[in-house]
Amino acid sequence: MATPSPDTSSFLDKLAQALQPPQWVVDEVQRRLVLTLNHVLQQEPEAQARLKRQAGRLVEAHWRHFSVRVQATPAGLLELGSATAQPDLRLTLTEDSPFALAQAAVRGDKPPVRIAGDVQLAAEVQWLVDHVRWDIEEDLSRVIGDAPAHALGKAMRRMGEAVRQFAGGTSATPAPTATPAPQPPK
């Protein structure tokens, strides 16, 4: 996948800054993000137990001019954090290019992040990122049934694999390797 020229990237940056959404849209998107994260967390008891231990701790995440603040609740879920409170942990995506981030996501790579703040909280957030996954197929099965949800999930996985291969990622199936033939005893 080709990366955009610096002129195109700077144009897109200027366009994004000029087209800032109103604050109520930003607030609503953040609320929906927290609802989605909580839905996923409710499917993972270990994740909720880890978040319970961090109750009241505030994490602030930044990318370019976007930011969100979330706080762990005593129930092991998340809520939007106060805009005036001092965060315990700051996470900043250091890659500015949305195209580079998309390429990394397609390859399955984690984006570069600058971390500032509580080390233990950062370790818990890292554990959540590494171990918590949304079982979209399970949620779809509640709406459209098991068989259609499984078929749709399988098709989405195939498309994702095709996009990863197209973008230069590695295939989920390892390439066959030649093994040397056993040598007879001498």
Secondary structure by P-SEA (a helix, b strand, c coil): cccccaaaaaaaaaaaaaacccaaaaaaaaaaaaaaaaaaaaacaaaaaaaaaaccbbbbbbccccbbbbbbccccccccccccccccbbbbcccccaaaaaaaaaaccccbbbbcccaaaaaaaaaaaaccccaaaaaaaaccccaaaaaaaaaaaaaaaaaaaaaccccccccbbbbccccccc
